[in-house]
Amino acid sequence: MKIMIIGSSGSGKSTFARELGKITNYPILHLDKVFHKYPSEIAREKLREATRIFIFQNENVIIDGNYGSTLDERLPFADEVIWLKTPPFKNNVSGD
């Protein structure tokens, strides 16, 4: 099973991926960790390369992150896509 976790920044993708990984024992690729490991001029290509390798070396995977530049590498192989959405900001002036 290949699972993609996408969603807004701060929606809990990485936390959810870690918890799901504990339950399923699937290896996890955190795209942010790969992207921020390299200088910006090569980060996108390294991200695509790491995604390809991870998908083809593992039967079951969890991939955490948005990065539209790698969607074409991930989406065709995904069995499940989990989209985490943050609720809209709620202004509660009364403090309730």
C-alpha positions as CSV (number, residue, x, y, z in Angstrom):
1,M,0.0,0.0,0.0
2,K,1.4,3.4,-1.0
3,I,-0.1,6.3,1.0
4,M,0.3,10.0,0.3
5,I,-0.5,12.5,3.0
6,I,-1.0,16.1,1.8
7,G,-2.6,19.2,3.2
8,S,-2.1,22.7,4.4
9,S,1.0,23.8,6.2
10,G,0.5,23.2,9.9
11,S,-2.3,20.7,9.4
12,G,-0.5,17.9,11.1
13,K,0.8,15.9,8.1
14,S,4.1,14.9,9.7
15,T,2.5,14.0,13.1
16,F,-0.2,12.0,11.3
17,A,2.5,10.2,9.2
18,R,4.5,9.3,12.2
19,E,1.5,7.9,14.0
20,L,0.3,6.0,10.9
21,G,3.8,4.6,10.5
22,K,3.8,3.3,14.1
23,I,0.5,1.5,13.4
24,T,1.3,0.1,10.0
25,N,5.1,-0.3,10.3
26,Y,5.4,1.4,6.9
27,P,8.6,3.4,6.1
28,I,7.9,7.2,5.9
29,L,9.4,9.7,3.6
30,H,9.1,13.3,4.9
31,L,9.5,15.5,1.9
32,D,10.4,18.6,3.9
33,K,13.4,16.8,5.4
34,V,14.7,15.9,2.0
35,F,14.0,19.3,0.5
36,H,15.7,21.3,3.3
37,K,18.8,19.1,3.2
38,Y,20.0,20.6,-0.1
39,P,20.8,24.0,-1.5
40,S,17.8,25.5,-3.2
41,E,19.2,25.1,-6.7
42,I,19.3,21.3,-6.5
43,A,16.7,20.6,-3.9
44,R,13.8,20.0,-6.3
45,E,15.7,17.5,-8.4
46,K,17.0,15.7,-5.2
47,L,13.4,15.6,-3.9
48,R,12.1,14.0,-7.2
49,E,15.0,11.5,-7.1
50,A,14.5,10.6,-3.5
51,T,10.7,10.1,-4.1
52,R,11.3,7.8,-7.1
53,I,13.9,5.7,-5.2
54,F,11.7,5.5,-2.1
55,I,8.6,4.4,-4.0
56,F,10.4,1.7,-6.0
57,Q,12.4,0.3,-3.1
58,N,9.5,-0.2,-0.8
59,E,6.2,-2.1,-1.4
60,N,4.5,-0.2,1.4
61,V,5.2,3.5,2.0
62,I,3.9,6.7,3.6
63,I,4.9,9.9,1.9
64,D,4.3,13.1,3.9
65,G,4.3,16.5,2.1
66,N,2.8,18.7,-0.6
67,Y,5.5,19.7,-3.1
68,G,3.6,19.9,-6.4
69,S,6.8,19.3,-8.3
70,T,6.8,15.7,-7.2
71,L,3.0,14.9,-7.6
72,D,3.7,13.3,-11.0
73,E,6.2,11.0,-9.2
74,R,3.8,10.0,-6.4
75,L,0.2,10.2,-7.5
76,P,0.3,7.4,-10.2
77,F,1.5,5.0,-7.5
78,A,-0.7,6.1,-4.6
79,D,-3.3,3.6,-3.4
80,E,-4.6,6.2,-0.8
81,V,-4.4,9.9,-0.6
82,I,-5.1,11.5,2.7
83,W,-5.8,15.2,2.7
84,L,-5.6,17.0,6.0
85,K,-7.4,20.3,6.1
86,T,-7.1,22.8,8.8
87,P,-10.4,24.4,10.0
88,P,-10.9,28.1,9.0
89,F,-9.7,30.6,11.6
90,K,-12.4,31.3,14.1
91,N,-12.3,34.6,15.8
92,N,-13.6,34.1,19.3
93,V,-13.4,37.6,20.9
94,S,-15.4,36.7,24.0
95,G,-12.8,34.0,25.0
96,D,-15.4,31.2,25.1
